[in-house]
Amino acid sequence: MKKLFTGGWLVGYRTYIISGIGILSAAGAYIVGDTDVFGMLSSIFTLGAIYFLRAATNTPTETINKTKENKNANTRKVSK
């Protein structure tokens, strides 16, 4: 039960799964005739933006640490 509340094996992938399911349901709603092409494209672009924004914010910590090291290495020391 604890894994159900904490996410279990889906930790970190829930946003991608929900976004993918939303895109499929938007396409399905268009195919069935519940929405028009503009509603479908609006939903797909919104869910795609959520997917790519989430992917852009997941940077490995090694990359962040290397960036900090490079920033510190390039600083000049000011003599007093």
N, C-alpha and C positions, 0 to 999 in steps of 0.2 A: 504494500500500500504506500510505503514511503517513496518508492520509485515513481509511482503514479503522480504524486504531488510535486516531486522535485524534477521530474522530466525523464529520468532514466536515461536510456540510450538516445533520446531525442534532444538532449540538452545541446543548444547551439544550432539545431537544425529546424526548430519549430517555425521560425519565421519563413524559411525557405519552403517548407512543406505547406504552410497555410497560403503563401503567395502562389505556389503552383496549383493548389486546389482551387483557389479563387480564379486563376486564369482559365483553368479547365471549365469551371462552372460558368464563367462569362461566355466562353465559346459555346458551351452546351445550351445556354439560354438563347443565344443567337440562332443556333441550329434549330431549336425547337420552335422559335418564333416569339419568345417572351419579351425580347428586346430588339432594338434596331442596331444597325452597324455602329452608330455613334456611341450608344450606351456600352456596347461591347468593347470598342476601342478605348473608351474612357476608363473602363474597369481594368483592362489589360495594361494600359500605360501606368495607371496608379499602382497596381500590384507589382508591375515590373520595377517601378521606381523604388518601392519598398524593398524589393529583393536586392537591387543594386546598391541602395544606400546601406543596407545591412552588411552586404559583402564588403563595401568600402570601409566600414568602421571596424571590421575584424582584421586588424594588422597584427602580425606575430610580434611577440615581445622582443625577439632578437633584433628585428628591424628597428624597433623603437630604441633599443639600447645602443645599436650601432650609430643611429642618427645622433643620439645624445653624445656619444664618444667623439664623433666627427665634429660636432659643434664645439665641444670643449677643446679639441685639439687645434682648431682653427682660430681660437681666440688669442689675441696678442696680450702679452703682459705689459702693464704700464708701470714704468719705474717711477719712484717717488723722489 
